């Protein structure tokens, strides 16, 4: 694999692809404190449908980031937990969250300005 993020086989691009889906990062972050059942994840996250949560968990499993454990005959049924590989994404996700907390107002102001047509180009 190359280190040129513009090429399709770049490892950095792989990471960007994983984190570009909003729900991937949200679900990984929700699992940071330990295993959760799907109903617990939906309650914790809010705004995610059962269908989207299921799709996200399947996608994270297929990338080796989440493990599914089945408990037949118990009330818990199925639970999901981060794999060791999944845990390695918590630091970058936390860093992106910290950036968003620090700069979110600026991004929102830029969006608002764009919507109202008051955004000035930096090249002007």
C-alpha positions as CSV (number, residue, x, y, z in Angstrom):
1,X,0.0,0.0,0.0
2,X,1.1,3.5,-0.7
3,X,1.1,6.6,1.6
4,X,-0.4,8.9,-1.0
5,X,-3.9,9.7,0.3
6,X,-5.1,10.4,-3.2
7,X,-4.6,6.9,-4.4
8,X,-7.3,4.2,-3.9
9,X,-5.0,1.7,-2.1
10,X,-3.6,4.2,0.4
11,X,-4.0,3.2,4.1
12,X,-4.8,6.7,5.1
13,X,-7.7,6.7,2.6
14,X,-8.9,3.5,4.2
15,X,-9.1,5.2,7.6
16,X,-10.8,8.3,6.0
17,X,-13.4,6.0,4.5
18,X,-14.0,4.3,7.8
19,X,-14.5,7.6,9.6
20,X,-16.4,9.4,6.9
21,X,-19.6,7.5,7.8
22,X,-21.1,9.5,10.7
23,X,-22.5,6.4,12.3
24,X,-19.3,4.4,12.3
25,X,-17.5,6.9,14.6
26,X,-20.6,7.4,16.8
27,X,-21.2,3.7,17.4
28,X,-17.5,3.1,18.0
29,X,-17.5,5.9,20.6
30,X,-20.7,4.6,22.2
31,X,-19.0,1.2,22.7
32,X,-15.9,2.7,24.3
33,X,-17.0,1.9,27.9
34,X,-17.9,-1.7,27.3
35,X,-20.3,-4.1,25.6
36,X,-23.8,-2.9,24.7
37,X,-26.9,-4.5,23.4
38,X,-28.5,-3.0,20.3
39,X,-31.4,-1.5,22.3
40,X,-28.8,0.1,24.7
41,X,-26.9,1.6,21.8
42,X,-30.1,3.1,20.2
43,X,-31.0,4.7,23.6
44,X,-27.5,6.0,24.1
45,X,-27.0,7.3,20.6
46,X,-30.4,8.7,19.8
47,X,-31.5,9.5,16.3
48,X,-30.4,6.2,14.8
49,X,-32.9,3.8,13.5
50,X,-32.7,0.0,14.1
51,X,-32.0,-0.6,10.4
52,X,-29.1,1.9,10.3
53,X,-27.7,0.6,13.6
54,X,-27.8,-2.9,12.3
55,X,-26.1,-1.9,9.0
56,X,-23.4,0.1,10.9
57,X,-22.7,-2.8,13.3
58,X,-22.4,-5.2,10.3
59,X,-20.0,-2.8,8.6
60,X,-17.9,-2.4,11.7
61,X,-17.8,-6.2,12.2
62,X,-16.7,-6.7,8.6
63,X,-13.8,-4.3,9.2
64,X,-12.7,-6.1,12.4
65,X,-13.6,-3.2,14.6
66,X,-16.6,-4.7,16.5
67,X,-17.2,-8.1,17.9
68,X,-20.7,-9.7,18.2
69,X,-21.4,-12.0,21.1
70,X,-24.5,-14.1,21.3
71,X,-26.0,-15.2,24.6
72,X,-28.8,-17.7,23.7
73,X,-31.5,-18.2,26.2
74,X,-30.7,-15.0,28.2
75,X,-32.4,-11.7,28.3
76,X,-29.2,-10.1,27.0
77,X,-29.5,-11.9,23.7
78,X,-26.7,-10.2,21.6
79,X,-24.2,-7.6,22.6
80,X,-21.5,-5.8,20.7
81,X,-18.0,-4.8,21.9
82,X,-15.0,-3.1,20.5
83,X,-12.2,-5.3,19.3
84,X,-8.6,-4.3,20.1
85,X,-8.4,-2.9,16.5
86,X,-11.6,-0.9,17.2
87,X,-10.1,0.5,20.4
88,X,-7.2,2.0,18.4
89,X,-9.7,4.3,16.7
90,X,-10.9,5.9,19.9
91,X,-8.0,8.3,20.1
92,X,-8.5,9.7,16.6
93,X,-12.2,9.9,17.1
94,X,-11.7,11.7,20.4
95,X,-9.3,14.1,18.6
96,X,-11.9,14.9,15.9
97,X,-14.5,15.4,18.6
98,X,-12.2,17.8,20.5
99,X,-11.6,19.7,17.2
100,X,-15.3,19.9,16.6
101,X,-15.9,21.2,20.2
102,X,-13.3,23.9,19.7
103,X,-14.2,24.9,16.1
104,X,-17.8,23.9,15.7
105,X,-19.1,27.4,16.2
106,X,-16.8,28.6,13.4
107,X,-18.0,25.9,11.0
108,X,-21.6,26.6,11.8
109,X,-21.0,30.4,11.2
110,X,-19.4,29.6,7.9
111,X,-22.4,27.4,6.9
112,X,-24.8,30.1,8.0
113,X,-22.8,32.7,6.0
114,X,-22.9,30.5,2.9
115,X,-26.6,30.0,3.2
116,X,-27.2,33.8,3.5
117,X,-24.6,34.6,0.8
118,X,-22.4,36.6,3.1
119,X,-19.3,34.4,3.0
120,X,-16.3,36.2,1.6
121,X,-13.8,34.2,-0.5
122,X,-10.3,34.1,1.0
123,X,-8.9,34.8,-2.4
124,X,-10.8,38.1,-2.7
